[in-house]
């Protein structure tokens, strides 16, 4: 049969259309999403996001930006609201800046550990808070990204069991009213000091202690000028993996399922990696001669939560939410 160039092109086009028709709609039109975070490419959470990216590769094209190179810390939510960004790793404090009720999720002794954090965001109470973010900010929370628990490190050799034992201790806390209040809630005398000055402050006795997750203690070598670590576990550190609600809603059910599953699996892997690292560093600090002890954490929690409830900080908290979280 004689075939012209036009008929050949027609046959090829028809074949392509036939193949495409056999694919689901979401596979034909993969959304392109930009992700922004302030953590570095060497961070465990960067590998978490690479796993997520690979898991959704058939569903969406996710472009990664680390180290705050695309958007600086605290600006990601606004960028999403303006349509300049689709995904981000945002601090819960940034959400609380726009939704005062969300400040409950940034308070001390709210979450007991990484497992409690995960349980909350999967609960009805967690769904209530996630809906606030969706309705008021236009962001959909995929899950919490745990990165360590803050512990108290002291240069002085004093047994700490209750908040009363912290009385008179000059505890370096980051600047800002909320951080200074946290130091008071621990029973200490909070002292604002720049992060870069903490090593010298401990060395000279300008401060008696500091609070940070284990990886920070190692990175800054604070263990060289400390005698002990008190596992107060007063603040479970986490950020939130979020996606624009508009982008999420525009996906098909298959795409959303793929995103939810990929996020859950990547976050679980990252959490396990961080917990393992904390265990390793605990052993490392003991090898360096530091005493590691666990105080009466329930006494600290009761004292701290009551201070929050008695202050103006809790005036915007959803009624009954603290009890719901404690009961989980």
C-alpha positions in Angstrom: 0.0 0.0 0.0 1.3 3.4 -0.9 1.7 5.5 2.3 2.1 9.3 2.1 3.9 11.4 4.7 0.6 12.8 5.8 -1.0 9.4 6.5 2.2 8.2 8.3 2.0 11.2 10.7 -1.7 10.5 11.1 -1.1 6.9 12.0 1.6 7.9 14.6 -0.6 10.5 16.1 -3.5 8.0 16.4 -1.2 5.5 18.0 0.1 8.0 20.5 -3.5 9.0 21.4 -4.5 5.4 21.8 -1.6 4.8 24.2 -2.3 7.9 26.2 -6.0 7.0 26.5 -5.0 3.9 28.3 -3.3 5.8 31.1 -5.2 7.3 34.0 -5.7 11.1 33.9 -3.3 11.8 36.7 -0.5 10.0 34.9 -1.0 12.1 31.8 -0.8 15.4 33.6 1.8 15.3 36.4 1.8 18.6 38.5 5.1 20.4 39.0 5.7 21.3 42.7 8.4 23.3 44.3 9.6 22.4 47.8 11.5 24.8 50.1 13.2 24.1 53.4 15.9 25.8 55.6 17.7 22.6 56.5 20.8 21.7 54.5 21.2 19.0 51.9 23.2 17.0 54.4 20.3 16.9 56.9 18.5 13.7 57.6 15.3 15.4 56.5 16.8 16.2 53.1 17.2 12.5 52.5 13.7 12.1 53.8 12.5 14.4 51.1 14.5 12.7 48.4 12.8 9.4 49.4 9.5 11.2 49.1 10.4 12.7 45.7 11.3 9.3 44.4 8.1 7.7 45.8 5.8 10.2 44.0 7.8 10.5 40.8 5.1 8.8 38.8 2.5 11.2 40.3 4.2 14.6 40.4 7.5 16.4 39.6 8.8 17.8 42.9 11.7 20.2 42.7 13.8 20.5 45.9 15.3 23.7 47.4 17.4 23.4 50.6 19.2 25.8 52.9 16.6 28.6 52.6 17.9 29.2 49.0 14.4 29.7 47.6 12.6 31.2 50.6 13.9 32.2 54.0 12.7 30.7 57.2 9.3 32.1 58.2 8.3 33.2 54.7 7.3 29.8 53.2 3.6 30.1 54.2 3.2 33.5 52.7 4.9 32.2 49.5 2.4 29.4 49.4 -0.5 31.8 49.9 0.7 33.9 47.0 1.1 30.9 44.7 4.9 31.2 44.6 5.5 27.9 46.3 3.6 24.6 46.5 5.4 22.7 49.3 7.5 23.5 52.4 8.8 22.4 55.7 7.5 25.0 58.1 7.8 25.7 61.8 4.6 25.4 63.9 5.6 28.8 65.4 5.1 30.3 61.9 1.6 29.0 61.8 0.9 30.2 65.3 2.0 33.7 64.2 -1.1 33.8 62.0 -3.4 31.5 64.0 -3.0 32.2 67.7 -4.9 29.0 68.6 -2.0 27.0 67.1 0.4 28.3 69.8 -0.7 25.3 72.0 1.2 23.1 69.6 4.5 25.0 70.4 4.2 24.9 74.2 6.5 23.0 76.5 5.6 19.5 77.7 2.8 19.2 75.3 4.2 16.1 73.5 5.9 13.4 75.5 8.0 12.0 72.7 8.1 11.5 68.9 5.4 8.7 69.1 3.0 11.0 71.0 3.6 13.7 68.4 2.7 11.2 65.6 -0.3 9.9 67.5 -1.7 13.4 67.9 -1.5 14.4 64.3 -3.3 11.2 63.3 -6.1 11.7 65.9 -9.4 13.6 65.8 -7.8 16.4 67.8 -5.0 16.6 65.3 -7.5 16.7 62.4 -9.2 19.7 64.2 -5.9 21.7 64.3 -5.0 20.7 60.7 -8.4 22.0 59.6 -7.6 25.3 61.1 -4.5 25.6 59.0 -6.4 24.5 55.9 -9.3 26.9 56.4 -7.3 30.0 57.5 -4.0 29.6 55.8 -4.7 27.4 52.8 -2.1 24.8 53.6 -2.6 21.1 54.0 -0.4 19.4 56.6 1.0 16.1 55.4 2.7 15.3 58.7 5.1 16.3 61.5 8.9 16.0 60.8 10.6 15.2 64.2 14.2 16.5 64.6 15.1 16.0 68.3 14.0 16.6 71.9 15.5 19.5 73.9 17.3 18.5 77.1 19.0 20.6 79.8 22.8 20.6 79.9 24.6 21.9 83.0 28.1 22.9 83.9 27.4 22.5 87.6 27.2 19.3 89.5 23.8 19.4 91.1 21.2 16.7 91.2 18.0 17.8 89.4 14.8 16.0 90.1 12.0 18.6 90.1 11.5 22.2 88.9 12.4 23.4 92.4 15.9 22.0 92.0 16.3 24.4 89.0 15.8 27.5 91.2 18.6 30.0 90.8 20.2 28.2 87.8 21.1 30.6 85.0 19.8 28.7 82.0 20.6 30.2 78.6 17.5 30.3 76.5 17.1 31.8 73.0 15.9 35.4 72.9 12.2 36.2 72.8 9.4 36.2 75.3 8.1 32.7 74.6 11.6 31.2 75.1 12.2 33.1 78.3 8.8 32.0 79.6 9.8 28.4 78.8 12.9 28.8 81.0 10.8 30.0 83.8 8.4 27.1 83.3 11.4 24.8 83.9 12.0 26.5 87.3 15.2 28.2 86.1 16.4 31.8 85.8 16.3 32.2 82.0 19.2 34.2 80.5 19.1 35.3 76.9 22.3 34.7 75.0 23.3 34.4 71.4 23.7 30.8 70.2 27.3 31.4 69.2 28.2 32.7 72.7 26.9 29.7 74.6 30.2 27.7 74.6 32.1 30.6 76.1 29.3 31.4 78.5 29.4 27.8 79.9 33.2 27.9 80.0 33.4 31.2 82.0 30.4 30.5 84.2 28.3 33.4 82.8 25.6 30.8 82.5 25.1 27.5 84.4 23.4 25.7 81.5 21.7 25.6 78.2 19.0 23.6 76.5 19.3 21.9 73.1 18.7 18.6 71.3 21.6 16.2 71.3 22.8 16.9 67.8 23.2 20.6 68.6 25.2 19.8 71.7 27.6 17.7 69.6 27.9 20.2 66.7 28.7 23.1 69.0 30.9 20.9 71.3 28.9 22.1 74.4 29.7 18.7 76.0 33.3 19.9 76.4 32.2 22.5 79.0 29.3 20.6 80.6 29.3 18.2 83.5 25.8 16.7 83.1 22.7 16.3 80.9 19.3 16.3 82.6 16.8 14.6 80.4 13.9 17.0 81.0 12.6 16.3 77.5 10.7 19.6 77.8 10.2 20.3 74.1 9.8 17.8 71.3 11.2 19.5 68.2 9.3 19.2 65.0 8.4 21.0 61.8 5.5 20.4 59.5 5.6 19.1 55.9 2.9 21.0 54.1 1.5 21.4 50.6 -0.7 24.2 49.2 -4.3 23.2 49.8 -5.1 24.4 46.3 -2.5 22.1 44.8 -3.6 19.2 47.0 -7.3 19.7 46.1 -6.5 19.9 42.4 -5.0 16.3 42.5 -7.0 13.2 41.8 -7.8 10.8 44.6 -5.0 8.5 43.3 -2.5 11.4 43.5 -3.5 12.4 47.0 -3.3 8.8 48.2 0.2 8.5 46.7 1.3 11.8 48.4 -0.1 10.7 51.8 1.5 7.3 51.7 4.9 8.7 50.5 4.8 11.3 53.2 3.9 8.9 56.0 6.7 6.4 54.9 9.4 9.1 54.5 8.5 10.8 57.8 8.6 7.5 59.7 12.0 6.7 58.2 13.3 10.2 59.2 12.0 9.9 62.7 13.6 6.5 63.2 16.9 7.9 62.0 16.8 10.9 64.4 15.9 8.6 67.4 18.8 6.3 66.6 21.1 9.3 66.4 20.0 10.5 69.8 20.7 7.1 71.3 24.2 7.1 69.8 24.9 10.6 71.0 23.7 9.7 74.5 26.3 6.9 74.6 28.9 9.3 73.1 28.4 11.9 75.8 28.7 9.3 78.6 32.0 8.2 77.1 33.1 11.8 77.3 32.4 11.7 81.0 29.1 13.5 81.2 26.5 12.3 83.8 23.1 11.7 82.2 20.1 11.5 84.4 16.3 11.5 84.1 14.4 13.7 86.6 10.7 13.5 87.6 9.4 14.4 84.2 5.8 14.3 85.4 6.6 16.9 88.0 8.2 19.1 85.4 5.2 18.6 83.0 2.6 19.5 85.7 4.5 22.6 86.8 5.1 23.8 83.2 1.6 23.2 81.9 0.0 25.0 84.9 2.3 28.0 84.3 1.1 28.1 80.7 -2.6 27.8 81.8 -2.1 30.6 84.3 -0.6 33.0 81.7 -2.0 35.0 78.8 -0.2 32.6 76.4 -3.0 30.0 76.7 -5.9 32.5 76.2 -6.3 31.6 72.5 -6.0 27.8 73.0 -9.0 25.7 71.8 -11.1 24.8 74.8 -10.3 21.3 76.0 -7.5 20.7 73.5 -4.8 20.3 76.2 -6.8 17.6 78.0 -7.4 15.8 74.6 -3.6 15.8 73.9 -2.7 14.7 77.4 -5.2 11.9 77.2 -3.7 10.4 74.0 
